[in-house]
């Protein structure tokens, strides 16, 4: 049986694009092929951008309340298709069912916030700036926005970008990860069913050539991106060099500080979920435990006792805690990092087991102790189910170690001490913080505020930052005779 070859969604219809060939899309749990995705050429990208530009004048003139009504219709469709979307994510990404459904609902939360645009998009007015002269600030759309999204959240992150861009009066071109293209096509169907006019929401599939075509296209005004640090840097520098407004959310190395007074009975489940849930393929996943003395032995033992019992398996099985990683090369890269860490002196103190005889892309959960801050594995993003332990003598030293990282996405502290929590939140150099919370993911009405090498740009995704990013401010100074 031949595999389905996916099409692009352009101008309200499915089109077979001009392409540079096709890529296979396998199920990470089994290796079985699901579909094939086109590597869209620059001509195919141009077709999508031209459709978005053609739709822009009429869409920007639709009153913002009516644009918000379209989002409310989309919200209802997303709710009624949660199960279908979740199944698609589990199949092509490998997530567990609970993780997949949770991510869809976080995407719906972003739609909720975007639908409040009649209030949040408002400008402001000042009468008599000087006698008889008034000043008004209004917000208008940027134009055509491209969203370049990653493999780990195939529904949630497109819903961070597209609804807010659209409600602000822009039109949108989604370039989803070529590793998870099927979920994007489901979203395209729902946007069309919700009544978004042809050309307002488009999907163009592909890999690096399609990305570069979007970055260079004169018809694209803004770029929203989530992905690895090297790619984020390229997106930002190449996009801005071509006159685009760019927000590029990048990689991470997230530190969790565990104080001697931490409630480990409650803290360890949060740490395990943060480090090993979704096989560690989250930009908010715990990467390093900074175990503060004299409690380090107790902390390591409490985590090590649980790791071997974490079930590794396909995401569609209810008992699975650690699903597969996305591709074999990701698996091999993660395991090579573990080997390099051992060569440098780190010690594997606990490890899970992968399913026997499976063709899936599984990596067992691994806990490594005796890690030193100068080791490469302690500095680079592993992006897998590997949790490192660095022992430190004090909170002060823990903060110094964490702050030396070039990344600054997220960090957390586990403690009963308000003073320690206050010191942590005041001094840590990261944008999203947890106090006794392992995954400090902000709700959609707050910004996803990575710092340092975890973000390139000025205005973050989600929250009020997203309104500012997807609009341009216009100041009107008026005198009437």
QUIDADA-V160474 format. One record per residue. N is the residue number from 1. PSI is psi in whole degrees, 0 to 359 (999 if undefined). D_LAST is the distance of its C-alpha to the last C-alpha in whole Angstrom. Layout:
# QUIDADA-V160474
n: (N N)
psi: (PSI PSI)
d_last: (D_LAST D_LAST)
This chain:
# QUIDADA-V160474
n: (1 2 3 4 5 6 7 8 9 10 11 12 13 14 15 16 17 18 19 20 21 22 23 24 25 26 27 28 29 30 31 32 33 34 35 36 37 38 39 40 41 42 43 44 45 46 47 48 49 50 51 52 53 54 55 56 57 58 59 60 61 62 63 64 65 66 67 68 69 70 71 72 73 74 75 76 77 78 79 80 81 82 83 84 85 86 87 88 89 90 91 92 93 94 95 96 97 98 99 100 101 102 103 104 105 106 107 108 109 110 111 112 113 114 115 116 117 118 119 120 121 122 123 124 125 126 127 128 129 130 131 132 133 134 135 136 137 138 139 140 141 142 143 144 145 146 147 148 149 150 151 152 153 154 155 156 157 158 159 160 161 162 163 164 165 166 167 168 169 170 171 172 173 174 175 176 177 178 179 180 181 182 183 184 185 186 187 188 189 190 191 192 193 194 195 196 197 198 199 200 201 202 203 204 205 206 207 208 209 210 211 212 213 214 215 216 217 218 219 220 221 222 223 224 225 226 227 228 229 230 231 232 233 234 235 236 237 238 239 240 241 242 243 244 245 246 247 248 249 250 251 252 253 254 255 256 257 258 259 260 261 262 263 264 265 266 267 268 269 270 271 272 273 274 275 276 277 278 279 280 281 282 283 284 285 286 287 288 289 290 291 292 293 294 295 296 297 298 299 300 301 302 303 304 305 306 307 308 309 310 311 312 313 314 315 316 317 318 319 320 321 322 323 324 325 326 327 328 329 330 331 332 333 334 335 336 337 338 339 340 341 342 343 344 345 346 347 348 349 350 351 352 353 354 355 356 357 358 359 360 361 362 363 364 365 366 367 368 369 370 371 372 373 374 375 376 377 378 379 380 381 382 383 384 385 386 387 388 389 390 391 392 393 394 395 396 397 398 399 400 401 402 403 404 405 406 407 408 409 410 411 412 413 414 415 416 417 418 419 420 421 422 423 424 425 426 427 428 429 430 431 432 433 434 435 436 437 438 439 440 441 442 443 444 445 446 447 448 449 450 451 452 453 454 455 456 457 458 459 460 461 462 463 464 465 466 467 468 469 470 471 472 473 474 475 476 477 478 479 480 481)
psi: (130 148 149 130 116 156 163 158 109 127 31 11 160 131 141 114 158 125 165 17 189 151 144 145 102 161 117 339 338 342 355 139 139 311 181 141 137 147 86 139 175 326 320 321 316 321 317 318 319 323 318 320 322 327 345 311 315 321 320 338 352 129 144 326 322 325 320 325 324 321 324 323 318 320 316 321 320 317 318 348 19 315 315 315 318 318 319 318 314 318 314 342 328 353 159 162 315 317 316 312 320 321 324 318 328 327 319 324 321 324 319 313 317 325 348 9 327 335 313 341 358 146 209 167 140 119 146 55 322 160 121 3 126 154 133 134 127 156 133 158 153 320 238 125 136 134 122 111 157 176 338 341 79 339 316 311 321 327 344 322 302 312 317 319 316 316 336 0 5 167 164 139 117 125 93 164 135 350 341 60 338 322 325 322 326 318 319 319 319 322 318 317 331 353 13 128 154 135 346 326 121 152 125 120 160 186 220 315 323 321 311 327 321 319 330 349 127 345 357 128 333 151 129 131 145 133 200 161 313 320 321 318 317 315 315 310 319 321 313 327 336 21 15 151 128 135 123 106 128 201 186 158 93 128 132 120 124 112 159 334 8 144 92 331 322 332 321 316 322 321 316 316 319 317 323 343 144 28 28 7 56 143 354 10 143 132 324 130 124 97 112 130 149 24 9 315 316 318 311 317 317 323 316 328 331 331 313 337 356 123 125 131 184 146 338 2 129 334 349 131 321 103 181 161 172 327 160 325 328 315 312 321 316 313 328 324 320 316 317 321 319 320 327 353 356 156 128 115 347 146 142 188 142 156 133 137 12 147 6 170 71 141 128 153 135 131 125 127 177 28 140 148 331 351 144 321 336 348 328 156 118 321 55 181 59 121 126 150 122 123 132 151 344 166 320 314 323 316 322 317 312 319 346 346 144 349 161 48 298 159 160 157 141 115 160 357 120 325 317 319 320 316 318 307 332 324 337 141 72 158 338 119 145 138 107 31 125 327 92 65 118 149 159 344 7 156 148 89 68 151 172 227 6 2 137 120 195 321 126 171 153 170 194 334 321 326 316 322 319 8 157 141 137 127 123 118 120 144 132 132 999)
d_last: (76 73 70 67 64 61 58 54 52 49 46 48 51 54 55 58 57 58 60 62 64 65 65 68 66 69 69 70 72 75 74 74 71 68 66 65 62 61 60 56 56 53 53 53 50 48 48 47 44 43 43 41 39 39 38 35 32 33 34 31 29 31 30 31 33 35 36 37 39 41 42 43 45 46 47 50 51 52 54 56 57 57 61 61 58 61 64 62 61 65 66 64 63 67 65 66 65 64 62 61 60 58 56 55 54 52 50 49 48 45 44 44 41 39 39 37 34 32 32 33 30 27 25 23 19 18 15 14 16 15 12 9 10 13 16 18 21 23 26 27 31 33 34 38 40 44 46 50 52 55 58 59 56 56 53 52 50 49 47 46 44 43 42 39 38 38 36 33 33 35 39 42 45 48 51 53 56 59 62 60 58 59 57 54 55 55 52 51 52 51 47 48 49 46 44 42 42 44 43 41 44 47 50 52 55 57 58 57 56 53 52 52 50 47 47 47 45 41 40 41 38 39 43 44 48 51 54 57 56 57 55 52 52 52 49 47 48 48 45 43 45 43 40 40 39 42 43 47 49 53 56 58 61 60 62 63 65 68 69 72 71 69 70 72 73 69 68 70 69 66 67 69 66 64 66 68 66 65 67 65 63 59 57 57 61 63 65 67 68 68 71 71 74 76 75 75 79 78 75 76 79 77 75 78 80 77 76 80 79 76 76 75 75 73 69 70 73 72 75 73 71 71 70 70 68 66 69 72 70 68 72 74 71 71 75 75 73 75 78 76 75 79 80 78 80 78 80 79 80 79 79 79 80 79 80 84 84 80 78 75 73 74 74 76 74 75 75 76 76 77 74 73 69 70 72 70 70 68 65 65 63 66 64 67 69 70 70 71 72 71 73 71 73 69 66 65 67 65 62 63 64 62 59 61 60 58 56 54 54 55 58 60 62 65 65 66 64 61 61 62 59 57 58 58 55 54 55 56 54 53 50 52 54 57 59 62 60 61 59 55 53 50 48 46 43 44 44 47 47 50 50 51 53 53 49 47 43 41 40 43 43 43 41 37 38 38 35 34 36 35 31 29 26 23 20 16 14 10 7 4 0)
